[in-house]
Amino acid sequence: MTNVEALPALTVIAALIAAALYIASYLSLLRLLRFPRNWVTTSTSELFITGLLVAATVAAVSFSPQGLDFTALAVSLGFFGVMFFTLAAPAIAFQPASFPVEFVAKHADHGGFLLAGLGLGVFAGMAITNVKLLAVLMTAAVIELTWFLHQHWARRQRPIYTLNTHDLAVLETQAKGNLVEFRRRHSISELDLAGGTVRWLGCGKRTPPCPFNLYVNRLGLNTAPCCREHLSELSHFVSTALTEIGVVHWLEGGSLLGAVREGGSLLDWEDDVDISVLLDADMTWNRLASGLAKRGATQGYYVDLFENKGLVAISFDAPRPWPFRWQHNRMRGEIRADITVYRQVIQNGIAVLERRSHKGAMPATENGGYGVPPELVLPTTTIPHIGGDFASPNQPEAYLRILYGDFEDVEYTYVNPAAAATRREADVAHKDVKK
């Protein structure tokens, strides 16, 4: 008879309950990570639920009819703290983050698996006999091994892209001529330098996305060719979907800036698609959300809804069934369209198109939002952009001046100051060559 077979039935049930609680905690954390990934304030209620599930798991592991198991309490608390920090690091690193967060985010694909293995090692090394703790550690190890193998296999399917002259010039300038060391220092696994050539192992629907929030917004590189291609596809999908739904919409932020300043091209360092919509009594949030969710499901785009924030995030990732629905929140990158909701309000007797989130230098409204005069937007017009005609504010240049002031002056936001200065040198040289 094996040890497992010799365990009392109640002990086995308790171990299964502890494992189930860990799975629930893990899934709750993944859902919670969608907030920092989308630069949105974390939901207090979802944060509370995640904390409650973690506490329940630790309690289930640590308490028994015999009393409190202090060793299990210490091991489970330490394991949860380190493991969940590792899982959360890629999402936290979407925004400028500290070195420890950046470091863990770079290695998160295999870090979780190593930690789960370490946890099992501690269990065995300390001769811990707590079966519930063992069940939790084994469950975590299975999840992390599955994730690691899936990511490893998906990376083998990356298509190969070539870098254009400007992409390569920016890369070599930031690397100061030493591409091998630059690749190693920043863990740029997509950069293929075999055979003395420079190629890019690109992303697709079946591969992890390039972590270009790091490459573009911190290292000052151009957006990878695969990501530009997918951003263009996503832009056309969103534009078509919004037109079919019948909602008033227009290019926003960096997307509008590319259409106006770059003559209908994406910015060289574009990291998302920005589009805004106008809701009213007829075009409600529910109508917009259901229309986008339906089209996303049929055409292979993941749609995430933040009604309280006035935001719809549409990812290039294909939607997956539960319980795998939120696993893409563990990835370091995301090709995404941000659809921001505006509503028309009256402020001091004057009509204003108002949004809830801050954008550029858009002035605040008395309601706590941010707004622009309706005449700058309505009626919307069209503007040539990435091979099509996209809806645009009625006065796109005036709109951009509200957001960015002198929008013709190039600024590199979220880029390390040294990388930004180097980047500017490469761009000036590129413009001189184009002339």
C-alpha positions as CSV (number, residue, x, y, z in Angstrom):
1,M,0.0,0.0,0.0
2,T,1.4,3.4,-1.0
3,N,1.5,6.4,1.4
4,V,-1.2,8.1,-0.5
5,E,-3.5,5.1,-0.2
6,A,-2.8,4.9,3.5
7,L,-3.9,8.5,4.1
8,P,-7.3,8.9,5.8
9,A,-10.0,10.0,3.4
10,L,-10.6,13.2,5.3
11,T,-6.9,14.1,4.8
12,V,-7.1,13.5,1.1
13,I,-10.2,15.6,0.9
14,A,-8.5,18.4,2.8
15,A,-5.5,18.2,0.4
16,L,-7.8,18.5,-2.6
17,I,-9.6,21.5,-1.1
18,A,-6.2,23.2,-0.5
19,A,-5.2,22.5,-4.1
20,A,-8.5,23.9,-5.4
21,L,-8.1,27.0,-3.3
22,Y,-4.6,27.5,-4.8
23,I,-6.1,27.2,-8.3
24,A,-8.8,29.7,-7.4
25,S,-6.2,32.1,-6.0
26,Y,-4.0,31.7,-9.1
27,L,-6.9,32.4,-11.5
28,S,-8.1,35.4,-9.4
29,L,-4.6,36.9,-9.5
30,L,-4.4,36.5,-13.3
31,R,-7.7,38.3,-13.7
32,L,-6.5,41.0,-11.3
33,L,-3.4,41.5,-13.5
34,R,-5.5,42.9,-16.4
35,F,-5.7,46.2,-14.5
36,P,-1.9,47.2,-14.4
37,R,-1.5,45.8,-17.9
38,N,-4.1,48.3,-19.1
39,W,-2.7,51.2,-17.0
40,V,-6.0,51.2,-15.0
41,T,-6.4,51.5,-11.2
42,T,-6.7,48.1,-9.6
43,S,-10.2,47.1,-8.6
44,T,-10.5,47.2,-4.8
45,S,-13.2,44.4,-4.8
46,E,-11.1,42.1,-7.0
47,L,-8.0,42.8,-5.0
48,F,-9.9,41.9,-1.8
49,I,-11.2,38.7,-3.4
50,T,-7.7,37.6,-4.4
51,G,-6.4,38.4,-0.9
52,L,-9.2,36.5,0.6
53,L,-8.5,33.4,-1.5
54,V,-4.8,33.5,-0.7
55,A,-5.6,33.8,3.1
56,A,-8.1,30.9,2.8
57,T,-5.4,28.8,1.1
58,V,-2.8,29.6,3.8
59,A,-5.3,28.9,6.5
60,A,-6.3,25.6,4.9
61,V,-2.7,24.5,4.8
62,S,-1.7,25.8,8.2
63,F,-4.6,24.8,10.5
64,S,-5.8,21.4,11.4
65,P,-7.7,19.8,14.3
66,Q,-4.3,19.4,16.0
67,G,-3.7,23.2,15.9
68,L,-1.5,25.6,13.9
69,D,1.4,24.2,11.9
70,F,3.9,27.0,12.1
71,T,6.3,25.5,9.6
72,A,3.5,25.2,7.0
73,L,2.4,28.7,7.7
74,A,5.9,30.1,7.2
75,V,6.5,28.1,4.0
76,S,3.1,28.8,2.5
77,L,3.4,32.6,3.2
78,G,6.8,32.7,1.7
79,F,5.9,30.7,-1.3
80,F,2.8,32.8,-2.0
81,G,4.7,36.0,-1.6
82,V,7.5,35.1,-4.0
83,M,5.4,33.1,-6.5
84,F,2.7,35.8,-6.9
85,F,5.3,38.5,-7.2
86,T,6.9,36.5,-10.0
87,L,3.6,36.1,-11.8
88,A,2.7,39.8,-11.4
89,A,6.0,41.2,-12.4
90,P,5.3,41.2,-16.2
91,A,2.1,43.1,-15.7
92,I,3.6,45.6,-13.3
93,A,6.5,46.2,-15.7
94,F,4.1,47.5,-18.3
95,Q,4.6,50.8,-16.5
96,P,8.1,52.1,-15.7
97,A,9.2,49.9,-12.9
98,S,12.1,49.3,-10.5
99,F,15.1,47.1,-11.4
100,P,13.8,44.1,-9.3
101,V,10.5,44.1,-11.1
102,E,12.1,44.5,-14.5
103,F,14.5,41.6,-13.7
104,V,11.9,39.2,-12.5
105,A,9.6,40.2,-15.5
106,K,12.4,39.2,-17.9
107,H,12.6,35.7,-16.4
108,A,9.0,35.1,-15.4
109,D,8.4,32.5,-18.1
110,H,10.6,30.0,-16.3
111,G,10.8,31.7,-12.9
112,G,7.5,30.3,-11.7
113,F,8.5,26.8,-12.6
114,L,11.9,27.1,-10.8
115,L,10.1,28.5,-7.7
116,A,7.6,25.7,-7.7
117,G,10.4,23.2,-7.9
118,L,12.3,25.0,-5.1
119,G,9.1,24.9,-3.0
120,L,8.9,21.1,-3.4
121,G,12.6,20.9,-2.6
122,V,12.1,22.8,0.6
123,F,9.2,20.5,1.5
124,A,11.3,17.4,1.0
125,G,14.5,18.9,2.6
126,M,12.7,19.9,5.7
127,A,10.9,16.6,5.9
128,I,7.6,18.4,6.1
129,T,4.7,16.0,6.6
130,N,1.8,18.4,5.8
131,V,-0.1,16.7,3.0
132,K,-2.1,19.9,2.3
133,L,1.0,21.9,1.8
134,L,2.4,19.2,-0.5
135,A,-0.9,19.3,-2.6
136,V,-0.6,23.1,-3.0
137,L,3.1,22.9,-4.0
138,M,2.5,20.1,-6.5
139,T,-0.5,21.9,-8.0
140,A,1.7,25.0,-8.5
141,A,4.4,22.9,-10.0
142,V,2.1,21.3,-12.5
143,I,0.6,24.7,-13.5
144,E,4.1,26.2,-13.9
145,L,5.5,23.3,-15.8
146,T,2.6,23.4,-18.2
147,W,3.0,27.1,-18.7
148,F,6.8,26.8,-19.3
149,L,6.4,24.0,-21.8
150,H,3.7,25.9,-23.7
151,Q,5.7,29.0,-23.9
152,H,8.8,27.1,-25.0
153,W,7.0,25.2,-27.7
154,A,5.2,28.4,-28.9
155,R,8.5,30.3,-29.3
156,R,9.8,27.6,-31.7
157,Q,7.0,28.6,-34.1
158,R,8.1,32.2,-34.4
159,P,8.1,33.5,-38.0
160,I,11.3,35.3,-39.2
161,Y,11.3,39.0,-40.1
162,T,13.9,41.2,-41.5
163,L,14.5,44.7,-40.0
164,N,14.3,47.7,-42.3
165,T,17.1,50.2,-42.5
166,H,15.8,52.5,-39.8
167,D,14.9,49.7,-37.4
168,L,18.4,48.3,-37.8
169,A,20.0,51.7,-37.4
170,V,18.1,52.5,-34.2
171,L,19.0,49.0,-32.8
172,E,22.7,49.3,-33.6
173,T,22.8,52.9,-32.2
174,Q,21.2,51.8,-28.9
175,A,23.5,48.8,-28.7
176,K,26.6,51.0,-29.4
177,G,27.6,48.5,-32.1
178,N,27.7,45.5,-29.8
179,L,24.5,43.6,-30.7
180,V,25.5,40.4,-28.9
181,E,26.1,42.1,-25.6
182,F,22.9,44.2,-26.0
183,R,20.9,41.1,-26.7
184,R,22.3,39.3,-23.6
185,R,22.0,42.3,-21.2
186,H,18.3,42.9,-22.0
187,S,17.3,39.3,-22.7
188,I,16.0,40.0,-26.2
189,S,15.3,36.5,-27.3
190,E,13.6,37.7,-30.5
191,L,16.9,39.0,-31.9
192,D,18.6,36.4,-34.0
193,L,22.2,37.1,-34.8
194,A,23.1,33.6,-36.2
195,G,25.4,33.5,-39.3
196,G,26.4,37.2,-39.0
197,T,22.9,38.4,-40.1
198,V,20.4,40.4,-38.0
199,R,16.9,38.9,-38.0
200,W,13.8,39.2,-35.8
201,L,12.0,36.1,-34.6
202,G,8.5,37.6,-34.8
203,C,5.2,37.0,-32.9
204,G,1.9,35.8,-34.2
205,K,-1.5,34.5,-33.0
206,R,0.1,31.2,-31.8
207,T,3.2,32.7,-30.2
208,P,3.9,34.9,-27.2
209,P,3.8,38.6,-28.2
210,C,7.1,40.6,-28.3
211,P,7.6,42.4,-25.0
212,F,7.8,45.7,-26.9
213,N,6.6,47.8,-24.0
214,L,10.1,47.1,-22.7
215,Y,11.9,47.3,-26.0
216,V,10.1,50.5,-27.2
217,N,9.3,52.4,-24.0
218,R,12.4,51.6,-22.1
219,L,15.2,50.7,-24.5
220,G,14.1,53.2,-27.2
221,L,13.9,50.7,-30.1
222,N,11.5,50.8,-33.0
223,T,8.4,48.7,-32.9
224,A,9.3,45.2,-34.2
225,P,8.1,44.6,-37.8
226,C,5.7,41.8,-36.7
227,C,4.1,44.0,-34.1
228,R,3.7,46.8,-36.6
229,E,2.0,44.4,-38.9
230,H,-0.4,43.2,-36.1
231,L,-1.1,46.7,-34.9
232,S,-2.2,47.6,-38.4
233,E,-4.4,44.5,-38.6
234,L,-5.9,45.3,-35.3
235,S,-6.5,48.9,-36.3
236,H,-8.5,47.9,-39.3
237,F,-10.5,45.3,-37.3
238,V,-11.5,47.9,-34.7
239,S,-12.3,50.6,-37.2
240,T,-14.5,48.2,-39.2
241,A,-16.2,46.8,-36.1
242,L,-17.1,50.2,-34.7
243,T,-18.4,51.3,-38.1
244,E,-20.6,48.2,-38.3
245,I,-21.9,48.8,-34.7
246,G,-22.8,52.4,-35.8
247,V,-20.9,54.2,-33.0
248,V,-19.3,57.6,-33.6
249,H,-15.6,57.1,-33.2
250,W,-12.2,58.7,-34.1
251,L,-8.5,58.1,-34.0
252,E,-7.0,59.2,-30.7
253,G,-3.5,59.9,-29.2
254,G,-0.6,58.2,-30.9
255,S,-2.7,56.7,-33.7
256,L,-4.0,60.2,-34.7
257,L,-0.4,61.6,-34.3
258,G,0.9,59.0,-36.8
259,A,-1.9,59.7,-39.2
260,V,-1.3,63.5,-39.2
261,R,2.5,63.9,-38.5
262,E,3.8,60.7,-40.2
263,G,1.5,60.9,-43.3
264,G,-0.7,58.0,-42.4
265,S,1.9,55.7,-41.0
266,L,2.3,54.2,-37.5
267,L,4.8,56.0,-35.3
268,D,8.1,54.1,-35.5
269,W,7.8,53.4,-31.7
270,E,4.0,52.8,-31.6
271,D,2.9,50.5,-28.8
272,D,-0.9,50.4,-29.1
273,V,-3.9,51.5,-31.1
274,D,-5.8,54.5,-29.7
275,I,-9.4,55.0,-30.8
276,S,-12.2,56.9,-29.0
277,V,-16.0,56.5,-29.1
278,L,-19.0,58.7,-28.2
279,L,-21.8,57.1,-26.2
280,D,-25.2,58.6,-25.7
281,A,-28.8,57.5,-24.9
282,D,-29.0,55.4,-28.1
283,M,-25.5,54.1,-28.3
284,T,-25.1,52.7,-24.8
285,W,-22.2,50.9,-23.1
286,N,-24.0,47.6,-23.3
287,R,-24.6,47.9,-27.0
288,L,-21.0,48.8,-27.7
289,A,-19.6,46.1,-25.4
290,S,-21.8,43.3,-26.8
291,G,-21.1,44.3,-30.4
292,L,-17.3,44.3,-29.9
293,A,-17.3,41.1,-27.8
294,K,-19.3,39.3,-30.5
295,R,-17.0,40.4,-33.3
296,G,-13.9,39.7,-31.3
297,A,-15.0,36.1,-30.5
298,T,-15.8,35.4,-34.2
299,Q,-12.6,37.0,-35.6
300,G,-10.1,35.9,-33.0
301,Y,-9.5,39.0,-30.8
302,Y,-9.6,39.1,-27.0
303,V,-12.0,41.8,-25.7
304,D,-11.7,43.0,-22.1
305,L,-14.2,45.4,-20.6
306,F,-13.7,48.1,-17.9
307,E,-17.1,49.8,-17.7
308,N,-16.2,51.8,-14.5
309,K,-13.1,53.1,-16.3
310,G,-14.8,53.8,-19.6
311,L,-12.4,51.6,-21.5
312,V,-12.5,48.6,-23.8
313,A,-9.2,46.8,-24.4
314,I,-8.9,44.6,-27.5
315,S,-5.9,42.4,-27.7
316,F,-4.4,40.7,-30.8
317,D,-4.4,37.5,-28.7
318,A,-7.1,35.0,-29.6
319,P,-9.8,34.5,-27.0
320,R,-9.4,31.3,-25.0
321,P,-11.9,29.3,-23.0
322,W,-12.0,29.3,-19.2
323,P,-9.9,28.5,-17.2
324,F,-7.2,29.7,-19.7
325,R,-9.0,33.0,-20.4
326,W,-6.7,35.2,-18.4
327,Q,-3.3,33.5,-18.8
328,H,-2.2,36.0,-21.4
329,N,-2.0,38.5,-18.5
330,R,1.2,36.6,-17.5
331,M,3.0,37.7,-20.8
332,R,5.5,40.5,-20.9
333,G,3.9,42.1,-24.1
334,E,0.6,42.7,-25.6
335,I,-0.6,44.1,-29.0
336,R,-3.7,46.0,-27.9
337,A,-6.2,48.6,-29.0
338,D,-7.5,51.0,-26.3
339,I,-11.0,52.2,-27.0
340,T,-11.9,55.1,-24.7
341,V,-15.4,56.2,-24.0
342,Y,-16.5,59.9,-24.3
343,R,-19.8,61.3,-23.4
344,Q,-21.2,64.8,-24.0
345,V,-21.7,66.8,-20.8
346,I,-22.5,70.5,-20.0
347,Q,-19.9,72.3,-18.0
348,N,-20.6,75.9,-17.0
349,G,-23.3,76.0,-19.6
350,I,-20.9,74.8,-22.4
351,A,-21.0,71.4,-24.1
352,V,-17.9,69.3,-23.6
353,L,-16.9,65.8,-24.8
354,E,-15.7,64.2,-21.6
355,R,-13.7,61.0,-20.8
356,R,-12.8,59.5,-17.4
357,S,-9.1,58.9,-17.9
358,H,-6.3,61.4,-18.4
359,K,-4.7,61.8,-21.8
360,G,-1.8,64.1,-22.7
361,A,-2.5,67.7,-21.6
362,M,-6.2,67.4,-22.0
363,P,-7.8,69.8,-19.5
364,A,-9.8,68.5,-16.5
365,T,-13.5,69.0,-16.2
366,E,-15.5,70.0,-13.2
367,N,-16.9,66.4,-13.1
368,G,-13.4,65.0,-12.4
369,G,-12.9,63.9,-16.0
370,Y,-11.1,65.3,-19.0
371,G,-12.6,66.9,-22.0
372,V,-12.4,68.7,-25.4
373,P,-14.8,71.1,-27.2
374,P,-17.2,69.1,-29.4
375,E,-16.5,71.3,-32.4
376,L,-13.0,69.9,-32.6
377,V,-14.4,66.4,-33.1
378,L,-17.9,66.6,-34.5
379,P,-18.9,65.9,-37.1
380,T,-16.1,63.4,-37.6
381,T,-14.2,63.3,-40.9
382,T,-11.8,60.7,-42.3
383,I,-8.1,60.6,-42.7
384,P,-5.8,58.3,-44.7
385,H,-4.0,55.9,-42.3
386,I,-2.1,52.6,-42.8
387,G,-3.7,51.8,-46.2
388,G,-7.3,52.9,-45.4
389,D,-9.6,55.7,-44.4
390,F,-10.1,56.1,-40.7
391,A,-12.5,58.2,-38.7
392,S,-10.8,61.4,-37.4
393,P,-11.7,64.4,-35.3
394,N,-13.1,67.3,-37.4
395,Q,-10.0,69.4,-36.6
396,P,-7.3,66.8,-36.1
397,E,-4.4,69.3,-35.7
398,A,-6.2,71.4,-33.2
399,Y,-7.1,68.2,-31.3
400,L,-3.5,67.1,-31.2
401,R,-2.4,70.5,-29.9
402,I,-4.7,70.1,-26.9
403,L,-3.1,66.7,-26.2
404,Y,0.5,67.4,-27.0
405,G,1.0,71.2,-27.5
406,D,3.5,71.4,-30.4
407,F,2.9,67.9,-31.7
408,E,5.4,68.3,-34.5
409,D,8.1,68.2,-31.8
410,V,9.0,64.5,-31.3
411,E,9.0,63.3,-27.7
412,Y,10.0,59.9,-26.5
413,T,7.8,59.1,-23.5
414,Y,8.7,56.4,-20.9
415,V,12.1,56.0,-22.5
416,N,15.2,56.0,-20.3
417,P,16.8,59.5,-20.7
418,A,20.1,58.1,-22.1
419,A,18.3,55.8,-24.5
420,A,16.1,58.7,-25.6
421,A,19.1,60.9,-26.3
422,T,20.7,58.1,-28.3
423,R,17.5,57.4,-30.1
424,R,17.2,61.1,-31.2
425,E,20.6,60.9,-32.9
426,A,19.5,57.8,-34.9
427,D,16.3,59.5,-36.0
428,V,18.0,62.8,-37.0
429,A,20.4,60.8,-39.1
430,H,17.5,58.9,-40.7
431,K,15.7,62.1,-41.6
432,D,18.8,63.5,-43.2
433,V,19.1,60.4,-45.3
434,K,15.4,60.6,-46.4
435,K,16.0,64.2,-47.5
